[in-house]
Amino acid sequence: MIVAVGMGLLVLPLLYAGLMVWLRAGWAENAAALEGQSGIRNPESSPVNSSFLIPDSSLIFSVLIAARNEAENLPQLLRDLAAQTLPTARFEVLIADDHSTDATAALVAAAAEETGIAVRLIGLPKMQTGKKAALQAALQAARAPWLVCTDADCRLSPGWLAAYAALLALRPQANFISGPVLLTGPNTFFTTLMGLEFAGLVGVGAACLARQQPTMCNGANLAYRRAAFEAVGGYTDNAHLASGDDEFLLHKIHAAFPSTTHFLADAAAIARTAAPPTLRALLRQRVRWASKWRHYHSAAPRRLALLVLGANVALAAGTTAATCWPGLWLWVAAAWVLKLGADAWFLGPVLRFFGQRKWLWGLLPLQLLYAPYALAVGAAGWRGGYEWKGRAVR
């Protein structure tokens, strides 16, 4: 009986370990694709052998930013955009003001004169609210063939847009590019666990893109071709959902244009954003993300979520069972070694990419907390309803 139960406890951790092997190979594909190309970090000097490369005076990117009460954050972001190494003639910035009640609008108007970059403020009509409506309004005013999205509270390196341009020079048929996002904050236990979990999500999303089984991305750092956005109907079929401006679009473009969705594994492209300051803020954010899960049409994210949740619950259940049947402890220990070893093996290169390999020590405490955390967030997200930017959302 003990052996049968013990073997049962190993099934999901074994499947999970196999998934991590598959994902690490995907992550390596992304890194190898970039590292194997000369001139990748300097698109201005790349050979002119791509239909994407156009005269320096032509617009490539329209940077879209949805903003609501972001007067505190926007000055830093606009300075980052003004410092881009990509010539200012090749991009424009559009900020869609989602009915801010602070000085957001005045700040953007002043920045348009002070930074030297093309900045336009787009106001939403009275009856339109939310991030998707803001991005749609900005898109309608945009003039470039490629739309790059980030958030008002992000910080960007000078090579951010140049990294996108370089990848497009290598992959001229691309229609969607997911960029890396890193959580930042004080060096505390709480921030380390949040950063570790978030880095894992980014790594998984990147690896799945390399395997052409896209699951997740982050609206704080992504780009898509305007023609592809319009071809799949944009946000039309999910406009009623407050979340999902990123992943629904990724899934639809992949379905319509296979093999044209990619991850940008370039450290210069990392967008940095502050971690939620409190546990309540973290849970509110994660519930907002989880609220879109039940609306996925793609099977890949669902399978991934179920396996990850199942492996974590199996560890918790096995540990509980072993307190009643001590003969299970060896099996439970093997399950923990499998799960944590697989996580460490996958996350090692991901954290090295982000310059945060020291976060690996947080694997064990994160594992202890993950099962109840994931179950609570998943249940709340399935039920729906959360608060975002001072608004109650259903």
C-alpha positions as CSV (number, residue, x, y, z in Angstrom):
1,M,0.0,0.0,0.0
2,I,2.8,2.5,1.0
3,V,4.7,1.7,-2.2
4,A,1.6,2.3,-4.4
5,V,0.8,5.6,-2.7
6,G,4.4,6.7,-2.9
7,M,4.7,5.9,-6.6
8,G,1.5,7.9,-7.0
9,L,3.0,10.9,-5.3
10,L,5.9,10.8,-7.7
11,V,3.8,10.9,-10.9
12,L,3.2,14.7,-11.1
13,P,6.7,15.7,-9.9
14,L,8.1,13.4,-12.6
15,L,5.9,15.0,-15.3
16,Y,6.8,18.4,-13.9
17,A,10.6,17.6,-14.1
18,G,10.1,16.5,-17.7
19,L,8.3,19.8,-18.5
20,M,11.3,21.7,-17.0
21,V,13.7,19.8,-19.3
22,W,11.5,20.7,-22.3
23,L,11.3,24.4,-21.1
24,R,15.0,24.7,-20.5
25,A,15.7,23.6,-24.0
26,G,13.3,26.3,-25.2
27,W,15.0,29.0,-23.1
28,A,18.4,27.9,-24.6
29,E,17.0,28.2,-28.1
30,N,16.0,31.8,-27.5
31,A,19.5,32.6,-26.1
32,A,21.3,30.8,-28.9
33,A,19.3,32.5,-31.6
34,L,20.5,35.9,-30.3
35,E,24.0,35.1,-29.3
36,G,24.7,33.5,-32.7
37,Q,24.1,36.7,-34.6
38,S,26.8,39.2,-35.1
39,G,25.8,42.8,-34.6
40,I,22.6,41.9,-32.7
41,R,23.1,44.7,-30.1
42,N,23.8,47.3,-32.7
43,P,21.1,47.2,-35.4
44,E,22.4,50.3,-37.0
45,S,25.5,48.4,-38.1
46,S,23.7,45.2,-39.1
47,P,24.1,44.0,-42.8
48,V,21.4,45.4,-45.0
49,N,20.0,42.0,-45.9
50,S,16.4,42.2,-44.5
51,S,13.2,43.6,-46.0
52,F,12.6,45.1,-42.5
53,L,15.5,47.5,-42.6
54,I,14.3,50.9,-43.9
55,P,15.8,54.4,-44.2
56,D,16.9,55.9,-40.9
57,S,14.3,58.7,-41.4
58,S,11.3,56.3,-41.4
59,L,9.2,55.5,-38.4
60,I,9.5,51.9,-37.2
61,F,7.8,52.0,-33.8
62,S,4.9,53.7,-32.1
63,V,5.4,53.3,-28.3
64,L,1.9,52.9,-26.7
65,I,1.5,53.7,-23.0
66,A,-1.8,53.5,-21.2
67,A,-1.7,55.9,-18.2
68,R,-4.1,56.5,-15.3
69,N,-2.8,58.8,-12.5
70,E,0.8,58.2,-13.4
71,A,2.2,61.7,-12.8
72,E,4.7,60.2,-10.4
73,N,6.1,57.6,-12.8
74,L,5.9,59.1,-16.2
75,P,8.8,61.6,-15.9
76,Q,11.3,58.7,-15.4
77,L,9.8,56.7,-18.3
78,L,9.9,59.7,-20.6
79,R,13.5,60.4,-19.7
80,D,14.3,56.7,-20.5
81,L,12.6,57.0,-23.9
82,A,14.5,60.3,-24.7
83,A,17.8,58.4,-24.0
84,Q,17.1,55.6,-26.5
85,T,20.0,54.8,-28.8
86,L,17.6,54.2,-31.7
87,P,17.3,57.6,-33.5
88,T,14.4,59.6,-32.4
89,A,13.2,59.9,-36.0
90,R,12.4,56.2,-36.0
91,F,9.9,56.1,-33.1
92,E,7.1,58.1,-31.6
93,V,5.5,58.0,-28.2
94,L,1.7,58.0,-27.6
95,I,0.3,58.2,-24.0
96,A,-3.4,57.5,-23.7
97,D,-4.8,59.2,-20.6
98,D,-7.4,57.0,-19.0
99,H,-9.3,59.8,-17.2
100,S,-6.5,60.7,-14.8
101,T,-7.3,62.9,-11.8
102,D,-3.7,63.9,-11.2
103,A,-1.3,66.0,-13.3
104,T,-0.7,63.3,-15.9
105,A,-2.0,65.3,-18.8
106,A,0.0,68.5,-17.9
107,L,3.1,66.5,-17.4
108,V,2.9,64.8,-20.8
109,A,2.3,68.2,-22.5
110,A,5.4,69.6,-20.8
111,A,7.5,66.5,-21.7
112,A,6.6,66.9,-25.4
113,E,8.5,70.2,-25.3
114,E,11.4,69.2,-23.0
115,T,12.5,65.8,-24.1
116,G,13.1,66.2,-27.8
117,I,11.1,63.1,-28.6
118,A,7.7,63.0,-30.4
119,V,5.2,62.6,-27.6
120,R,1.5,62.9,-28.0
121,L,-1.3,62.7,-25.4
122,I,-4.4,60.9,-26.4
123,G,-7.5,61.5,-24.2
124,L,-10.2,58.8,-23.9
125,P,-13.9,59.7,-24.5
126,K,-16.0,59.9,-21.4
127,M,-17.7,56.5,-21.8
128,Q,-14.4,54.6,-22.6
129,T,-12.3,53.4,-19.7
130,G,-9.7,50.7,-19.1
131,K,-6.3,49.7,-20.5
132,K,-7.6,48.1,-23.7
133,A,-9.6,51.2,-24.5
134,A,-6.6,53.3,-23.9
135,L,-4.3,51.2,-26.0
136,Q,-6.9,51.1,-28.8
137,A,-7.1,54.9,-28.8
138,A,-3.4,55.3,-28.9
139,L,-3.1,52.7,-31.7
140,Q,-5.6,54.6,-33.8
141,A,-3.5,57.7,-33.6
142,A,-0.2,55.8,-34.2
143,R,1.7,56.1,-37.5
144,A,4.3,53.3,-37.4
145,P,3.9,49.7,-38.7
146,W,5.1,48.3,-35.3
147,L,3.4,49.0,-32.0
148,V,5.5,48.6,-28.8
149,C,3.8,48.6,-25.5
150,T,5.1,49.3,-22.0
151,D,3.7,50.6,-18.7
152,A,4.0,54.0,-17.2
153,D,5.8,52.6,-14.1
154,C,8.5,50.8,-16.1
155,R,12.1,51.8,-16.5
156,L,13.9,51.1,-19.7
157,S,17.6,50.9,-20.8
158,P,18.9,53.0,-23.6
159,G,19.1,50.0,-25.9
160,W,15.4,48.9,-25.4
161,L,14.0,49.9,-28.8
162,A,17.3,49.1,-30.6
163,A,17.0,45.5,-29.3
164,Y,13.6,45.2,-30.8
165,A,14.9,46.7,-34.1
166,A,17.8,44.2,-34.2
167,L,15.5,41.2,-33.7
168,L,13.2,42.4,-36.4
169,A,16.1,42.7,-38.7
170,L,16.9,39.0,-38.1
171,R,13.2,37.9,-38.2
172,P,11.5,40.2,-40.8
173,Q,8.4,37.9,-40.8
174,A,7.8,38.3,-37.1
175,N,4.3,39.5,-36.0
176,F,4.6,39.5,-32.2
177,I,7.5,39.9,-29.9
178,S,7.4,39.3,-26.1
179,G,10.0,41.2,-24.1
180,P,11.6,40.4,-20.7
181,V,10.3,42.1,-17.5
182,L,12.1,42.2,-14.2
183,L,10.6,43.0,-10.8
184,T,12.7,45.4,-8.7
185,G,12.5,46.6,-5.1
186,P,14.2,46.5,-1.7
187,N,16.3,43.5,-0.9
188,T,13.8,41.8,1.4
189,F,12.5,38.3,1.8
190,F,9.1,39.3,0.3
191,T,10.6,41.0,-2.7
192,T,12.9,38.1,-3.4
193,L,10.1,35.6,-3.5
194,M,8.0,37.9,-5.7
195,G,10.9,38.4,-8.1
196,L,11.7,34.7,-8.2
197,E,8.2,33.7,-9.0
198,F,7.9,36.5,-11.6
199,A,11.2,35.6,-13.3
200,G,9.9,32.0,-13.5
201,L,6.8,33.2,-15.3
202,V,8.9,35.2,-17.8
203,G,11.2,32.3,-18.3
204,V,8.3,29.8,-18.9
205,G,6.6,32.2,-21.3
206,A,9.9,32.7,-23.2
207,A,10.6,29.0,-23.5
208,C,7.1,28.2,-24.7
209,L,7.4,30.8,-27.4
210,A,10.7,29.2,-28.6
211,R,8.8,25.8,-28.7
212,Q,5.9,27.5,-30.6
213,Q,3.5,26.7,-27.8
214,P,2.8,30.2,-26.5
215,T,1.3,30.5,-23.1
216,M,2.1,33.8,-21.4
217,C,3.7,37.2,-22.0
218,N,3.5,40.6,-20.2
219,G,1.9,43.8,-21.5
220,A,4.7,45.8,-19.8
221,N,7.0,44.8,-22.6
222,L,5.8,43.6,-26.0
223,A,5.5,44.6,-29.6
224,Y,3.3,43.5,-32.5
225,R,2.8,44.3,-36.1
226,R,-0.2,46.6,-36.7
227,A,-1.3,44.6,-39.7
228,A,-1.4,41.4,-37.7
229,F,-3.3,43.1,-34.9
230,E,-5.9,44.2,-37.4
231,A,-6.0,40.8,-39.1
232,V,-7.0,39.0,-35.9
233,G,-9.6,41.6,-34.9
234,G,-7.5,43.3,-32.2
235,Y,-9.3,43.3,-28.9
236,T,-12.8,42.9,-30.4
237,D,-13.6,39.5,-29.0
238,N,-12.3,40.2,-25.5
239,A,-12.9,43.9,-25.1
240,H,-15.4,43.2,-22.3
241,L,-12.6,41.7,-20.2
242,A,-10.5,44.2,-18.3
243,S,-7.4,42.0,-18.4
244,G,-5.7,40.1,-21.2
245,D,-4.5,42.9,-23.5
246,D,-1.3,40.9,-23.9
247,E,-1.9,37.1,-23.8
248,F,-5.2,36.9,-25.8
249,L,-3.5,38.9,-28.6
250,L,-0.4,36.6,-28.4
251,H,-2.6,33.5,-28.7
252,K,-4.6,34.9,-31.6
253,I,-1.7,36.0,-33.6
254,H,0.1,32.7,-33.1
255,A,-3.0,30.8,-34.3
256,A,-3.4,33.0,-37.4
257,F,0.3,33.3,-38.2
258,P,2.2,30.3,-36.9
259,S,5.9,30.6,-36.2
260,T,5.8,34.4,-36.2
261,T,5.7,34.9,-32.4
262,H,9.1,35.3,-30.6
263,F,10.7,36.2,-27.3
264,L,13.4,38.9,-27.2
265,A,16.2,37.3,-25.1
266,D,18.4,40.5,-25.0
267,A,19.3,42.0,-21.6
268,A,19.1,45.4,-23.2
269,A,15.4,44.9,-23.7
270,I,14.6,44.2,-20.1
271,A,11.8,46.4,-18.7
272,R,12.1,46.9,-15.0
273,T,9.0,47.5,-12.8
274,A,8.6,47.9,-9.1
275,A,7.3,44.9,-7.2
276,P,3.9,45.2,-5.5
277,P,4.7,46.9,-2.1
278,T,2.4,44.8,0.0
279,L,0.9,41.3,0.1
280,R,-2.5,42.7,-0.5
281,A,-1.3,44.6,-3.6
282,L,0.4,41.4,-4.9
283,L,-2.8,39.3,-4.4
284,R,-4.9,42.0,-6.2
285,Q,-2.5,42.0,-9.1
286,R,-2.4,38.2,-9.4
287,V,-6.2,37.9,-9.1
288,R,-6.4,40.4,-12.0
289,W,-4.1,38.2,-14.1
290,A,-5.9,35.0,-13.1
291,S,-9.3,36.4,-14.0
292,K,-8.6,35.8,-17.7
293,W,-7.6,32.1,-17.4
294,R,-11.2,30.8,-17.9
295,H,-11.5,32.8,-21.2
296,Y,-8.4,31.2,-22.9
297,H,-9.2,29.4,-26.2
298,S,-5.7,28.0,-26.4
299,A,-5.1,24.7,-24.7
300,A,-1.4,25.2,-24.0
301,P,-1.8,27.7,-21.1
302,R,-4.4,25.5,-19.5
303,R,-2.3,22.3,-19.6
304,L,0.7,24.2,-18.2
305,A,-1.3,25.7,-15.4
306,L,-2.9,22.4,-14.4
307,L,0.5,20.6,-14.4
308,V,2.2,23.2,-12.3
309,L,-0.6,23.5,-9.8
310,G,-0.9,19.7,-9.6
311,A,2.8,19.2,-8.9
312,N,2.7,21.8,-6.2
313,V,-0.4,20.4,-4.6
314,A,1.1,16.9,-4.8
315,L,4.0,18.0,-2.6
316,A,1.8,19.6,0.0
317,A,-0.6,16.5,0.0
318,G,2.3,14.1,0.2
319,T,3.9,15.9,3.1
320,T,0.6,15.9,5.0
321,A,0.0,12.2,4.3
322,A,3.5,11.4,5.5
323,T,2.7,12.8,9.0
324,C,0.1,10.0,9.2
325,W,2.1,7.2,7.4
326,P,5.8,7.7,8.2
327,G,6.7,5.1,5.6
328,L,5.9,7.7,2.9
329,W,8.7,10.1,4.0
330,L,11.2,8.6,1.6
331,W,8.8,8.9,-1.3
332,V,7.9,12.5,-0.3
333,A,11.6,13.4,0.0
334,A,12.1,12.1,-3.5
335,A,9.2,14.1,-4.8
336,W,10.6,17.3,-3.2
337,V,14.1,16.7,-4.7
338,L,12.6,16.1,-8.1
339,K,10.5,19.3,-8.0
340,L,13.0,21.6,-6.5
341,G,15.9,20.2,-8.5
342,A,13.9,20.7,-11.8
343,D,13.0,24.3,-10.8
344,A,16.6,25.1,-10.0
345,W,17.9,23.6,-13.2
346,F,15.4,25.6,-15.3
347,L,15.7,28.9,-13.4
348,G,19.5,29.0,-13.2
349,P,20.0,30.4,-16.7
350,V,16.9,32.5,-16.5
351,L,18.1,34.2,-13.3
352,R,21.5,34.6,-14.8
353,F,20.0,36.5,-17.7
354,F,18.3,38.9,-15.3
355,G,21.5,39.2,-13.1
356,Q,19.6,37.7,-10.1
357,R,21.0,34.2,-9.7
358,K,21.2,34.9,-5.9
359,W,17.4,34.6,-5.8
360,L,17.8,30.8,-6.1
361,W,17.9,30.5,-2.3
362,G,14.2,31.5,-2.3
363,L,13.1,28.3,-4.0
364,L,12.4,26.3,-0.8
365,P,10.4,29.0,1.0
366,L,8.5,29.8,-2.2
367,Q,7.7,26.1,-2.6
368,L,6.3,26.0,0.9
369,L,4.0,28.9,0.3
370,Y,3.1,28.2,-3.3
371,A,0.3,25.6,-3.1
372,P,-2.1,27.7,-0.8
373,Y,-1.1,30.9,-2.7
374,A,-1.9,29.4,-6.1
375,L,-5.1,27.8,-5.0
376,A,-6.4,31.0,-3.4
377,V,-5.4,33.2,-6.4
378,G,-6.9,30.7,-8.9
379,A,-10.2,30.5,-7.0
380,A,-10.5,34.3,-6.7
381,G,-9.6,34.7,-10.3
382,W,-12.2,32.2,-11.4
383,R,-14.8,33.9,-9.4
384,G,-13.9,37.3,-10.9
385,G,-14.0,40.7,-9.5
386,Y,-11.0,42.8,-8.4
387,E,-9.9,46.4,-8.0
388,W,-7.5,48.1,-10.4
389,K,-6.4,51.8,-10.5
390,G,-9.2,52.7,-8.1
391,R,-11.9,51.0,-10.0
392,A,-13.9,47.9,-9.1
393,V,-13.8,45.5,-12.1
394,R,-16.0,42.5,-12.7
